[in-house]
Amino acid sequence: MNLFVLAVDIIPYGMSNDDVKNNFAAALATPCEQIYYVLRLFTVALAFAGLLQAAYKVQMGGDLSGLGTQLIMTVVVAATLALVPRWILDGYILLGPTLAQEIGVDVEGVMNDFLRMIGESLAVSIGSQVAKMMLGFLFLGLMFIGFIAIIIIIIAFVIAIIIYVLVIVAYLCQIAAVYLGLTIMPIFLGMLLFDKTRETGFKYIMGMVGVLFWQLGWGLGFFVINETIGSLNDSVTSVSTLGAINFVFGGIVSAALCLTQALLMWAVLTKAPKIISAAIVSGSQIGSAMVSAGGSTMMGFTSGAASGAAQVGMMVATSGASAPASAGSAAKGGASIGSGGGAK
């Protein structure tokens, strides 16, 4: 059996197993497997060098326990070298799509629910605007807020579409990361045989384990965000006092919730892999890091939007101030021309 065959069972958006296994994973598996088998010679050379070094230390009066430890490490690395591709690829299936399915995390379902929420919010905003137009010009200020809400919903929709596409790209990038990580694994397995490089080898292996959890991190992050924001949006769009306030103000509250969810999902998609890998390698706290990443993404977007609005306001104010000055200059020019003509 080919150790580098990836039996993918769950891929979002209806992408079939054959699409991934035959067109993407299989294309990566063949060259990665060939490079892996070549680099195994490097590991064998390191193992031989480690045994020679241990034997030399014994000849120089060292303890036999060092040679015994080196022999045990060599056997462990040799067994791992033969089986680690299958372990890693099976771990990808177990810790990614299988575990996500078992705990009821469905990334595709979350994305579909989010797009549905955006559509409902847009319907509320448009309905509010139509009602105000029918009542006349008494609600001009509220209509302006409603137009802002529609713009916010459109921005959230654009971000959601980008995330919708990038999710499948992220899944494929994870598969590529697993294969490329396996390709050079023999080098780091060889590092386990020496005291000075053993820590580097262990960190690399733990980093590979962290890559296996990316898919679960995306799914859990999306699930928590969708449940939290979705419950708030249900309260806002329901027949209640809060729903009436949201309708009167053009759906601005539901629009803000849509944009918040879009930004938080963007933060999860782009920053979760780094956070999970850091947690596996260094033991950092995942929850606080995720919250911090979401907060920084929202703060960055808010500050950028405020800066852009300020620049637009300055441009409008500058153009408004320059218009009277230009008119005054034109009037003075006309007067001077007229006086010059009179003198002649």
C-alpha positions as CSV (number, residue, x, y, z in Angstrom):
1,M,0.0,0.0,0.0
2,N,1.3,3.5,-0.9
3,L,2.1,5.3,2.3
4,F,1.5,8.6,0.7
5,V,-2.1,8.0,-0.4
6,L,-4.5,10.4,1.3
7,A,-8.0,9.0,1.8
8,V,-9.9,12.3,2.0
9,D,-13.5,11.7,3.1
10,I,-14.9,15.2,3.8
11,I,-14.3,18.2,1.6
12,P,-16.6,21.3,1.7
13,Y,-18.9,22.6,-1.0
14,G,-19.5,19.3,-2.7
15,M,-15.9,18.8,-3.8
16,S,-15.7,15.0,-4.3
17,N,-13.1,12.7,-2.9
18,D,-11.9,11.9,-6.5
19,D,-11.3,15.6,-7.2
20,V,-8.9,15.9,-4.3
21,K,-7.3,12.4,-4.4
22,N,-6.7,12.2,-8.2
23,N,-6.1,15.8,-9.2
24,F,-4.5,17.4,-6.2
25,A,-3.3,15.0,-3.5
26,A,-2.1,12.5,-6.0
27,A,-0.1,15.1,-7.9
28,L,1.7,16.0,-4.7
29,A,2.1,12.5,-3.4
30,T,4.3,11.1,-6.2
31,P,7.2,13.8,-6.0
32,C,6.9,14.1,-2.2
33,E,7.2,10.3,-1.8
34,Q,10.3,10.2,-4.1
35,I,12.0,13.0,-2.2
36,Y,11.1,11.4,1.1
37,Y,12.7,8.1,0.1
38,V,15.9,9.9,-1.0
39,L,16.1,11.9,2.2
40,R,15.8,8.7,4.2
41,L,19.4,8.0,3.1
42,F,20.4,11.2,5.0
43,T,18.7,9.8,8.1
44,V,20.6,6.5,7.8
45,A,23.8,8.4,7.4
46,L,23.0,10.4,10.6
47,A,22.2,7.2,12.5
48,F,25.4,5.6,11.4
49,A,27.3,8.7,12.5
50,G,25.6,8.8,15.8
51,L,26.5,5.2,16.5
52,L,30.1,5.8,15.6
53,Q,30.2,8.8,17.9
54,A,28.7,6.8,20.8
55,A,31.2,3.9,20.2
56,Y,34.1,6.4,20.1
57,K,33.0,7.8,23.4
58,V,33.0,4.3,24.9
59,Q,36.5,3.7,23.5
60,M,37.6,6.9,25.2
61,G,36.4,5.7,28.6
62,G,32.8,6.7,28.4
63,D,29.8,4.9,29.9
64,L,28.2,2.1,28.0
65,S,24.7,3.6,28.8
66,G,25.4,6.3,26.2
67,L,25.8,3.6,23.5
68,G,22.7,1.8,24.7
69,T,20.7,5.0,24.5
70,Q,21.9,5.7,21.0
71,L,21.0,2.2,19.9
72,I,17.5,2.6,21.3
73,M,17.0,6.0,19.6
74,T,18.3,4.6,16.3
75,V,15.7,1.7,16.5
76,V,12.9,4.2,17.3
77,V,13.8,6.6,14.5
78,A,14.1,3.6,12.0
79,A,10.6,2.4,12.9
80,T,9.2,5.9,12.8
81,L,10.9,6.6,9.4
82,A,9.0,3.6,7.9
83,L,5.6,4.4,9.3
84,V,5.4,8.2,9.9
85,P,3.8,9.0,6.5
86,R,0.9,6.8,7.2
87,W,0.6,8.1,10.7
88,I,0.5,11.7,9.6
89,L,-2.0,11.2,6.8
90,D,-4.3,9.1,9.0
91,G,-3.9,11.8,11.7
92,Y,-5.0,14.4,9.1
93,I,-8.3,12.5,8.5
94,L,-8.9,11.7,12.2
95,L,-8.1,15.1,13.7
96,G,-9.6,17.1,10.8
97,P,-12.7,16.1,8.9
98,T,-13.6,13.0,11.0
99,L,-13.4,14.8,14.4
100,A,-15.2,17.9,13.0
101,Q,-18.0,15.6,11.7
102,E,-18.3,13.8,15.0
103,I,-18.7,17.0,17.1
104,G,-21.2,18.4,14.6
105,V,-19.0,21.2,13.1
106,D,-19.9,21.9,9.5
107,V,-18.0,24.7,7.9
108,E,-20.1,24.6,4.7
109,G,-23.3,24.8,6.8
110,V,-21.9,27.8,8.8
111,M,-21.0,29.6,5.6
112,N,-24.5,29.0,4.1
113,D,-26.1,30.2,7.3
114,F,-24.0,33.3,7.3
115,L,-25.0,34.2,3.7
116,R,-28.6,33.6,4.6
117,M,-28.2,36.0,7.5
118,I,-26.8,38.6,5.2
119,G,-29.7,38.2,2.8
120,E,-32.2,38.6,5.6
121,S,-30.5,41.7,7.0
122,L,-30.5,43.2,3.5
123,A,-34.2,42.5,3.1
124,V,-34.8,44.3,6.5
125,S,-32.8,47.3,5.4
126,I,-34.5,47.6,2.0
127,G,-38.0,47.1,3.5
128,S,-37.3,49.9,6.0
129,Q,-36.1,52.2,3.2
130,V,-39.2,51.5,1.2
131,A,-41.5,52.2,4.1
132,K,-39.8,55.5,4.8
133,M,-40.1,56.6,1.1
134,M,-43.8,55.8,1.2
135,L,-44.2,58.1,4.3
136,G,-42.5,61.0,2.6
137,F,-39.6,63.2,3.6
138,L,-40.2,63.1,7.4
139,F,-37.6,60.4,7.7
140,L,-34.6,61.7,5.7
141,G,-32.2,61.3,8.6
142,L,-33.3,57.7,9.2
143,M,-33.2,57.0,5.5
144,F,-29.5,58.1,5.5
145,I,-28.8,55.6,8.3
146,G,-30.6,53.0,6.2
147,F,-28.4,53.6,3.2
148,I,-25.3,53.3,5.5
149,A,-26.7,50.0,6.7
150,I,-27.1,48.7,3.1
151,I,-23.5,49.7,2.3
152,I,-22.3,47.9,5.5
153,I,-24.2,44.8,4.4
154,I,-22.7,44.9,0.9
155,I,-19.2,45.1,2.5
156,A,-20.0,42.1,4.7
157,F,-21.3,40.2,1.7
158,V,-18.1,40.8,-0.3
159,I,-16.0,39.6,2.7
160,A,-18.2,36.6,3.0
161,I,-17.8,35.7,-0.6
162,I,-14.1,36.0,-0.4
163,I,-14.1,33.8,2.8
164,Y,-16.4,31.3,1.0
165,V,-13.8,30.8,-1.8
166,L,-10.8,30.9,0.5
167,V,-12.1,28.1,2.7
168,I,-11.6,25.5,0.0
169,V,-8.2,27.1,-0.8
170,A,-7.3,26.8,2.9
171,Y,-8.3,23.1,2.9
172,L,-6.1,22.4,-0.1
173,C,-3.2,24.5,1.5
174,Q,-3.5,22.3,4.6
175,I,-3.1,19.2,2.5
176,A,-0.1,20.7,0.7
177,A,1.4,21.7,4.0
178,V,1.0,18.1,5.3
179,Y,2.7,16.6,2.2
180,L,5.5,19.2,2.1
181,G,6.1,18.7,5.8
182,L,6.3,14.9,5.3
183,T,8.8,15.4,2.5
184,I,11.6,16.8,4.7
185,M,10.6,14.8,7.8
186,P,13.6,12.4,7.5
187,I,16.0,15.3,8.1
188,F,14.4,16.2,11.4
189,L,14.0,12.6,12.5
190,G,17.8,12.3,12.1
191,M,18.2,15.3,14.4
192,L,16.6,13.3,17.2
193,L,19.7,11.2,17.3
194,F,21.9,14.0,18.6
195,D,21.6,15.9,21.8
196,K,22.3,19.4,20.3
197,T,19.7,19.0,17.6
198,R,17.1,16.9,19.4
199,E,15.0,19.9,20.5
200,T,14.8,21.2,16.9
201,G,13.6,17.8,15.7
202,F,10.9,17.5,18.4
203,K,9.7,21.1,17.6
204,Y,9.3,20.2,13.9
205,I,7.3,17.0,14.7
206,M,5.0,19.0,17.1
207,G,4.6,21.6,14.4
208,M,3.4,18.9,12.0
209,V,0.9,17.8,14.6
210,G,-0.3,21.4,14.8
211,V,-0.9,21.5,11.1
212,L,-3.3,18.5,11.5
213,F,-5.5,20.6,13.8
214,W,-5.9,23.5,11.3
215,Q,-9.2,22.2,9.9
216,L,-10.7,21.6,13.4
217,G,-9.6,25.1,14.4
218,W,-11.4,26.7,11.4
219,G,-14.5,24.7,12.0
220,L,-14.7,25.4,15.8
221,G,-14.0,29.1,15.3
222,F,-16.7,29.4,12.6
223,F,-19.1,27.4,14.6
224,V,-18.7,29.5,17.8
225,I,-18.9,32.8,15.8
226,N,-22.0,31.7,13.9
227,E,-23.8,30.5,17.0
228,T,-23.0,33.7,19.0
229,I,-23.7,36.3,16.3
230,G,-26.6,34.3,14.8
231,S,-28.4,34.3,18.2
232,L,-27.9,38.0,18.5
233,N,-29.2,38.6,15.0
234,D,-32.3,36.4,15.6
235,S,-33.1,38.7,18.5
236,V,-32.6,41.8,16.4
237,T,-34.7,40.6,13.4
238,S,-37.5,39.1,15.5
239,V,-40.8,40.7,16.2
240,S,-39.8,42.6,19.4
241,T,-38.9,46.0,20.6
242,L,-35.3,45.5,19.5
243,G,-36.5,44.3,16.1
244,A,-38.7,47.4,15.8
245,I,-35.8,49.7,16.6
246,N,-33.6,47.9,14.1
247,F,-36.3,48.3,11.4
248,V,-36.8,52.0,12.1
249,F,-33.1,52.7,11.8
250,G,-32.8,50.9,8.5
251,G,-31.4,47.6,9.8
252,I,-28.2,49.2,11.0
253,V,-27.9,46.8,14.0
254,S,-28.2,43.7,11.9
255,A,-25.8,45.2,9.4
256,A,-23.3,45.8,12.1
257,L,-23.7,42.2,13.3
258,C,-23.1,40.9,9.7
259,L,-19.9,42.9,9.4
260,T,-18.7,41.8,12.8
261,Q,-19.2,38.1,11.9
262,A,-17.5,38.6,8.5
263,L,-14.4,40.2,10.2
264,L,-14.3,37.6,12.9
265,M,-14.5,34.7,10.4
266,W,-11.7,36.4,8.4
267,A,-9.6,36.5,11.5
268,V,-10.2,32.8,12.2
269,L,-9.5,31.8,8.6
270,T,-6.2,33.7,8.4
271,K,-4.8,33.5,12.0
272,A,-6.1,30.2,13.4
273,P,-3.3,28.1,11.8
274,K,-0.5,30.1,13.4
275,I,-2.3,30.2,16.7
276,I,-2.9,26.5,16.8
277,S,0.7,25.6,15.7
278,A,2.0,28.0,18.4
279,A,-0.2,26.3,21.0
280,I,1.0,22.8,20.1
281,V,4.7,23.8,20.0
282,S,4.9,26.2,22.9
283,G,1.7,25.5,24.9
284,S,0.2,29.0,24.5
285,Q,-3.5,29.4,25.2
286,I,-5.7,29.1,22.1
287,G,-8.9,30.8,23.3
288,S,-7.3,34.1,24.4
289,A,-5.1,34.2,21.3
290,M,-8.3,33.7,19.1
291,V,-10.1,36.5,21.0
292,S,-7.1,38.8,20.7
293,A,-6.8,38.0,16.9
294,G,-10.5,38.8,16.4
295,G,-10.3,42.0,18.4
296,S,-7.2,43.2,16.5
297,T,-8.9,42.5,13.2
298,M,-12.0,44.5,14.1
299,M,-9.9,47.4,15.5
300,G,-7.8,47.5,12.4
301,F,-10.9,47.6,10.2
302,T,-12.5,50.2,12.3
303,S,-9.5,52.5,12.4
304,G,-9.0,52.1,8.7
305,A,-12.6,52.9,8.0
306,A,-12.5,56.0,10.3
307,S,-9.3,57.1,8.6
308,G,-10.8,56.8,5.2
309,A,-14.0,58.6,6.3
310,A,-11.9,61.4,7.7
311,Q,-9.9,61.8,4.5
312,V,-13.1,61.9,2.4
313,G,-14.6,64.5,4.8
314,M,-11.4,66.6,4.4
315,M,-11.6,66.4,0.6
316,V,-15.3,67.4,0.7
317,A,-14.6,70.3,3.0
318,T,-11.6,71.5,1.0
319,S,-13.5,71.4,-2.3
320,G,-16.4,73.2,-0.6
321,A,-14.1,76.0,0.7
322,S,-12.3,76.3,-2.6
323,A,-15.4,76.8,-4.7
324,P,-16.4,80.2,-3.2
325,A,-12.8,81.3,-3.5
326,S,-12.7,80.4,-7.1
327,A,-15.9,82.2,-7.8
328,G,-14.5,85.3,-6.1
329,S,-11.4,85.2,-8.1
330,A,-13.4,84.8,-11.3
331,A,-15.5,87.9,-10.3
332,K,-12.4,90.0,-9.6
333,G,-11.0,88.9,-12.9
334,G,-14.1,89.9,-14.7
335,A,-14.2,93.3,-13.0
336,S,-10.6,94.1,-13.9
337,I,-11.2,93.2,-17.5
338,G,-14.3,95.5,-17.5
339,S,-12.4,98.4,-16.0
340,G,-9.6,98.0,-18.5
341,G,-12.0,98.1,-21.4
342,G,-13.6,101.2,-19.9
343,A,-10.2,103.0,-19.7
344,K,-9.6,102.5,-23.4
